[in-house]
Amino acid sequence: MPLDRNAPPLPPVVLRAVAGAEHVLTADAMTFMAELQARFGLRLHALMVARTRRQERIDRGELPDYLPHTREIRQGIWQAAPTPPTLDDRRVEITGPVDRKMMINALNSGARVYMADFEDATSPSFGNIISGLANLIDYRDGTLDFTDETTGKAYRVGPNPALLIIRPRGLHLSEANVLIGGQPVSAALFDFGLSLFHCGRALAATGRGPFYYLPKLEGHGEAKFWNEVFIFAQERMGIAHGTIKATVLIETLPAAFEMDEIVWELRDHIAGLNCGRWDYIFSYIKNLRNHAAYVLPDRAALVMDEAFLATYAARVVKVCHRRGIHAMGGMSAAIPVKGDSAANEAAFAKVRADKQREVGMGFDGCWVAHPDLVPVAQAVFDAAMPGPNQIRKPRQEWRIEPAMLLKPHQGQITEAGVRLNVSVAIEYLAQWLQGRGAVPIHHMMEDAATAEISRAQLWQWIRHGALVATEFGEERRLSADWLGELVQAEIVSILDRIGANGFHRGRYPSAARIVLEAATAPVLPDFITAPAYDVLNALD
């Protein structure tokens, strides 16, 4: 029986009671979210099936390439619709989770933009998601404040806060705590729908939104999907067409070959493209998983000015400036080290070098993960970019062939690199299972992409029998058995460090099991956060 789009949507069923839900999950808001799910849910399912089919073709040897049937779009002379004045200058953007205190600190950081991240920097427990949406409502009302019960320190949003951009969860994710017709709703539509319902009109009235970051798109069909969601949502909410502006994260390998097409599909609603470099590395490994020619070295060797990463960054700038939109650089994840001025200066020097590379390439802005890095990055862009952006600086002289977007980095796979991947993946995932999505590890602010790169590299090295340079100067092939030994040793070390009564001690074995199963699976799992989400909900 065909779906009747005119029939009223089935009412959502909320499975879990959490603080703040009465302000977020109002009857009218849930009706709007249910309309989005009813209208777009089947389309979204079809797009996820298309992802699977594309991966199957790549597994069989059909490598990514520019699409022949969209040549006219790539070669055409056209530009996206203009962006509002509030988005002209985005030279430094700070990103972070939707935790109340962190939101206030980010809004007060001095950055031009704050990206409120419901995705990789937020562990998606239902409590975290609902409190994040409630925080957006308080931001709308000017009541976003926080008092630390331990120190008594009060936090309040200052008079000139950063511009708010919201990143909903990816299209592949579900919100398991809300059902419609017995099925979980789309996490992307849940986050987008509720944030727009509660804040969209108010942000539009001031010209400060509603603005979004769209994560993990894999092609122009998914961009078209979001464009249709925007059109429907604006009409339903009484917001003028084109008011919603989105910046698309180019953080998947297929999307790198369809940048022009993605901009074309979103041309009335797009503000820019962003280099999501860590997820992009993960996607490179995942998409080329069956091909030994694309095995990558240690993560430390994957620098942005070489091989496929350099080409990808150049193409983002070239496409964006040709189409009249912002090219946003990648994340600088370094964080200050308390009481260690030498370590701080070394970290800041790396950030300066990274931002000098980006502004020199023509990027219009960049990301940082900590308020202390805002003035460091801003100084670099202020010195080299006197205007609000560099959109008028073309980069058409760069000729980018498909093979250049696939060229692997060269370097060693070392035992230290293997151990680091094991350590970081387990530590991050254990913290994620405790409800933390942005985790300081080895003086870096890490998010879910860290765990994805780490476990994907481990899988790739086992799958292709990679030779590992051991600490004794020998070479040894990484195997599932050896990895199991390393994981066991890491768990023993962690438990010794945190002690018998360590807070959430039990999360580490769960994290280690998830990492080991993902790294030794016969087929590389699409996302490690999928099985981890089931565990998170069970533990919550």
Disulfide bonds with the S-S distance in Angstrom:
none
